Amino acid sequence: MPLTALINGDQICASEINSAQWQALKHNHSLTLTMKCCGEAAIAKTSKKGLHFFAHKNVIKECSSAPESLLHMELKLLVADIGKKCGFAMELEKAGTALNGDRWVADVYCNNNAKPFVVEIQCSYQSTTTFSRRHGQYQTSGVRAMWLYDDSVFPNPLEYTAAFPAFAFSVTDDGIRMPQFNNIPIMDFLQALFESKLFYGIGCSEASVSVKGVNHRCHHCEHLFNVPTTLQITSESGLQITEKDTNDDAVIKWLADYLPSRPDIAYYTTSRTRQTGYVLSHFACPACFAPLDKCCLGELIHDTMISASLLPLFSFTTASDNLPFVLYKRWWVSN
């Protein structure tokens, strides 16, 4: 269900025609209304929700344009509307040709006199091979492409990278939201896109570390204390970057510098293996300093994953380069 068509060879967009003009268009048989996709005769139609769109006047078997859902049309209009308000020149269903001769039609073509890009909306299932082929058509045409896809029709999330920005959206009772971006409304996501607040990177120069854990009673002296089991890393703006458990020597050793000297928080200690003399890092009871072996720590972490009964213990801020693990690059929306 395209939103654009041709009247006597000139392009028109259904969203730019008011109700009175639309009714006049539907009954004006002197105009030559044709489809952009194939040049065949077109008619103006109105959906049950009052959305204007164009359709083939007759059944055309040879036309390559696929039927579109109402959701697809509404999202195209939403993208175009927000982009236009942000100063972009927006064109719906713009046609182009790749270097190999393949023809493409972009859902929404966006241009602000810099490098143009397109937004493609995928509301029906499409294989990764087809994604790759269609994305390659834009790349060979010198046009950047971004994909928005309905997560209800894709069994697994697409792997998005700097070269292939593909983001899931969820249709919920509370509107359309972006699960990869803390479930922000899609309107906020698109606003960030057109205001150049969508970027690819590790997300922060400084990291806020929130340490959470569980109660544990020492097997030696029966002292009750808290064992750190989880590190939640967030950016300066409060976006969660990653979450790591503490069942790792390098993480425990690094965390030792930040452990508060409190009777309710685990102590840091080390031990050596008998055969190799390798130094191991442990949490320990703050009362008797008995080390907590890795098997016990693993069980505590496993239990918290099942029960989700984490307690906030302490927090601190550090440079992201100081973390004992690599923060992988991903797409972010900045404030």
Stockholm file with secondary structure:
# STOCKHOLM 1.0

chainA/1-335         MPLTALINGDQICASEINSAQWQALKHNHSLTLTMKCCGEAAIAKTSKKGLHFFAHKNVIKECSSAPESLLHMELKLLVADIGKKCGFAMELEKAGTALNGDRWVADVYCNNNAKPFVVEIQCSYQSTTTFSRRHGQYQTSGVRAMWLYDDSVFPNPLEYTAAFPAFAFSVTDDGIRMPQFNNIPIMDFLQALFESKLFYGIGCSEASVSVKGVNHRCHHCEHLFNVPTTLQITSESGLQITEKDTNDDAVIKWLADYLPSRPDIAYYTTSRTRQTGYVLSHFACPACFAPLDKCCLGELIHDTMISASLLPLFSFTTASDNLPFVLYKRWWVSN
#=GR chainA/1-335 SS CCSEEEETTEEEEGGGSCHHHHHHHHHCTTSCEECTTTCCBEEEEECTTCCEEEEESSCCSSCCCCCCCHHHHHHHHHHHHHHHHTTCEEEEEEEEECTTSCEEEEEEEEESSSSCEEEEEECSCCCHHHHHHHHHHHHHTTCEEEEEEETTSCSSCCCCCSSSCEEEEEEETTEEEEGGGTTEEHHHHHHHHHTTCEEEECSCSEEEEEEEEEEEECTTTCCEEEEEEEEEEECTTSCEEEEEESCSHHHHHHHGGGCCCCTTBCEEEEEECTTTCCEEEEEECTTTCCBCCHHHHHHHHHHHHHHCCCEEEEEEEEEGGGSSSCCCCEEEECC
#=GC SS_cons         CCSEEEETTEEEEGGGSCHHHHHHHHHCTTSCEECTTTCCBEEEEECTTCCEEEEESSCCSSCCCCCCCHHHHHHHHHHHHHHHHTTCEEEEEEEEECTTSCEEEEEEEEESSSSCEEEEEECSCCCHHHHHHHHHHHHHTTCEEEEEEETTSCSSCCCCCSSSCEEEEEEETTEEEEGGGTTEEHHHHHHHHHTTCEEEECSCSEEEEEEEEEEEECTTTCCEEEEEEEEEEECTTSCEEEEEESCSHHHHHHHGGGCCCCTTBCEEEEEECTTTCCEEEEEECTTTCCBCCHHHHHHHHHHHHHHCCCEEEEEEEEEGGGSSSCCCCEEEECC
//
